[in-house]
Structure formats: C-alpha cells, structure tokens
Amino acid sequence: MVFCNNLHKHYGPLHVVKGVNLSIEAGEILSIIGESGAGKSTLLQILGTLDKADEGDVSIDGVNLSSLKGKQLAQFRNTSLGFVFQFHQLLPEFTALENAIMPGLIAGISMGAAEKRGKELLDYFGLSHRIHHKPGQLSGGEQQRVAIARAQFNQPKVILADEPTGNLDTQNAALIHDYFQKMRDDFNQTLVIVTHNMALANIANRTLQMKDGQLDIIHI
C-alpha cells in the first residue's frame, strides 16, 4: 500500500530524514516511535503530501506521488489519505456532523449523501447522540472521535495519525486504540501512527523506531 525509497529531507543544514526505505502492507497498522526531533513527524508529513522530500520517492496504492501536481495532488490527498492530529483541528463553528462530512463536500458529494455517510460514521464511533453538538460542547475524546470519523469519510487508502492520543486521558486513549484496531479489522484500513504512547504502539502489526532520521525495526 505504501512504498518509500531512499527518502531524504533537509531543513537548511539540518538533515532530518536520512535515506528512509519503508514498505507498508494494506490493512497493516504501523507505529513509529522515537524521541522528539528524530524525524517522525517530518516523515509522516512527507507520506501525507504535506511536505516534499528532497530526494527519493513515495508511492501509495501504486501511485507515485511525485507525478501529482496542484489540483491532482490536492484531490489525491482528500480522497486517498486521512489525517488525525494530536489536536483535533475541528472547526469550532460547525457541528460534529458538519465537521465529519467536510472531506465529502470537498470531493463534490451531495449534501444528502454526505450527511447519510456522516451519520453512519458518527454512529460507528459511538457519537450518534452528539451529531448536532459543536466541538466546544464535546469532551476531548469525543472531539478526537469526530476527527477520526472525518479522516475515514472518503474511505482513504491510508490514515496518518500524529500523536492521536497525546492530548487524551488514559481511558479515552484506550478507546481510540480500540477503534483503530476495529477500523483495521472492519475496513482493512492501513494506518501509520507516530506516537510516544507505548500502549498505542503495541496495538500495531509492526513498531519501528526512528532515530537520527533513520528507521530501525524493533518489533514484528
């Protein structure tokens, strides 16, 4: 599903990603751990087309990302990738349902079809009773589940999560862990998770450690 070949990334004189090679199977949960500054988030941003490598190639589901430009790249990002961040990044003026359906509306889905899909997803994530609540009326765990529903809306090939439980208490973090495993099992979802949370890392099929811009296998 994801293939990276010899990725390098510099920020000025700082060499952040150093020759990363990576292959991720469809339906796999891959976790990446490591100290702050190791290059984890930069690698995730490159995989998510939010940043561009200085050298090397990334392919997702057979599509070489370097071949996509402008609107093509934006469309691929919206329909084939889902993003979950430490802070939910929900729009405060919109309801849970309105936030969840945003990727569908961007993709040109009708409002009726988008709302139907959004309600189904929010029900899947245990939020059917909260669809008309705005983020300020939701708990941190509920907000993050809305964000995951948004990421899942277009049935993306890959979901990329950067410290998705870093702002949650233990109980809500455990619930998110359960949902990630459920998504893998129910949808054959591929997830790449950057985390400091070893309980989250341990649900993965594989855990890699990033150190000084390079990846090492620590668990298979």
LINWOTA-V879811 format. One record per residue. N is the residue number from 1. RES is the residue in one small letter. PHI is phi in whole degrees, 0 to 359 (999 if undefined). PSI is psi as a letter, one per 40 degrees, with the letter a starting at -180 (NA if undefined). Layout:
{{N;RES;PHI;PSI} {N;RES;PHI;PSI}}
This chain:
{{1;m;999;d} {2;v;234;h} {3;f;224;h} {4;c;239;h} {5;n;232;h} {6;n;54;f} {7;l;282;h} {8;h;229;i} {9;k;216;h} {10;h;243;i} {11;y;239;g} {12;g;62;b} {13;p;281;e} {14;l;273;h} {15;h;266;h} {16;v;270;d} {17;v;241;h} {18;k;237;g} {19;g;68;f} {20;v;284;h} {21;n;243;h} {22;l;204;h} {23;s;228;h} {24;i;234;h} {25;e;278;i} {26;a;299;h} {27;g;79;e} {28;e;260;i} {29;i;260;h} {30;l;246;h} {31;s;251;i} {32;i;237;h} {33;i;246;i} {34;g;151;i} {35;e;289;i} {36;s;301;h} {37;g;88;e} {38;a;283;e} {39;g;109;e} {40;k;299;d} {41;s;293;d} {42;t;297;d} {43;l;299;d} {44;l;298;d} {45;q;294;d} {46;i;292;d} {47;l;299;d} {48;g;270;e} {49;t;64;e} {50;l;277;e} {51;d;217;i} {52;k;237;h} {53;a;291;i} {54;d;283;d} {55;e;207;i} {56;g;103;i} {57;d;231;i} {58;v;233;h} {59;s;238;h} {60;i;233;h} {61;d;52;f} {62;g;84;e} {63;v;261;h} {64;n;283;h} {65;l;295;d} {66;s;291;e} {67;s;276;e} {68;l;258;h} {69;k;226;i} {70;g;52;b} {71;k;296;d} {72;q;299;d} {73;l;294;d} {74;a;297;d} {75;q;294;d} {76;f;298;d} {77;r;300;d} {78;n;286;d} {79;t;263;d} {80;s;251;e} {81;l;234;i} {82;g;237;i} {83;f;235;h} {84;v;229;h} {85;f;249;i} {86;q;301;d} {87;f;258;h} {88;h;303;d} {89;q;59;f} {90;l;279;i} {91;l;278;h} {92;p;294;d} {93;e;275;e} {94;f;251;i} {95;t;286;i} {96;a;303;d} {97;l;296;d} {98;e;296;d} {99;n;294;d} {100;a;294;d} {101;i;270;e} {102;m;306;d} {103;p;298;d} {104;g;292;d} {105;l;295;d} {106;i;298;d} {107;a;282;e} {108;g;94;e} {109;i;289;i} {110;s;295;i} {111;m;301;d} {112;g;299;d} {113;a;293;d} {114;a;295;d} {115;e;295;d} {116;k;298;d} {117;r;296;d} {118;g;298;d} {119;k;295;d} {120;e;297;d} {121;l;292;d} {122;l;295;d} {123;d;294;d} {124;y;302;d} {125;f;267;e} {126;g;71;f} {127;l;235;f} {128;s;298;d} {129;h;272;e} {130;r;237;e} {131;i;294;d} {132;h;261;e} {133;h;272;i} {134;k;275;i} {135;p;309;d} {136;g;295;e} {137;q;262;e} {138;l;249;i} {139;s;288;i} {140;g;300;d} {141;g;294;d} {142;e;294;d} {143;q;300;d} {144;q;291;d} {145;r;292;d} {146;v;298;d} {147;a;297;d} {148;i;290;d} {149;a;300;d} {150;r;299;d} {151;a;297;d} {152;q;274;e} {153;f;306;d} {154;n;272;e} {155;q;50;f} {156;p;293;i} {157;k;294;d} {158;v;220;h} {159;i;251;h} {160;l;250;h} {161;a;235;h} {162;d;250;h} {163;e;49;f} {164;p;293;e} {165;t;246;e} {166;g;294;e} {167;n;249;e} {168;l;244;i} {169;d;286;i} {170;t;300;d} {171;q;294;d} {172;n;291;d} {173;a;298;d} {174;a;297;d} {175;l;296;d} {176;i;297;d} {177;h;303;d} {178;d;298;d} {179;y;293;d} {180;f;299;d} {181;q;294;d} {182;k;296;d} {183;m;297;d} {184;r;299;d} {185;d;286;d} {186;d;279;d} {187;f;243;e} {188;n;55;f} {189;q;286;h} {190;t;265;h} {191;l;232;h} {192;v;240;h} {193;i;237;h} {194;v;266;h} {195;t;203;i} {196;h;261;e} {197;n;274;h} {198;m;292;d} {199;a;296;d} {200;l;289;d} {201;a;302;d} {202;n;285;e} {203;i;278;e} {204;a;284;i} {205;n;291;d} {206;r;220;i} {207;t;236;h} {208;l;246;i} {209;q;252;h} {210;m;259;h} {211;k;218;h} {212;d;52;f} {213;g;81;e} {214;q;230;i} {215;l;257;i} {216;d;231;i} {217;i;285;h} {218;i;241;e} {219;h;201;h} {220;i;234;NA}}
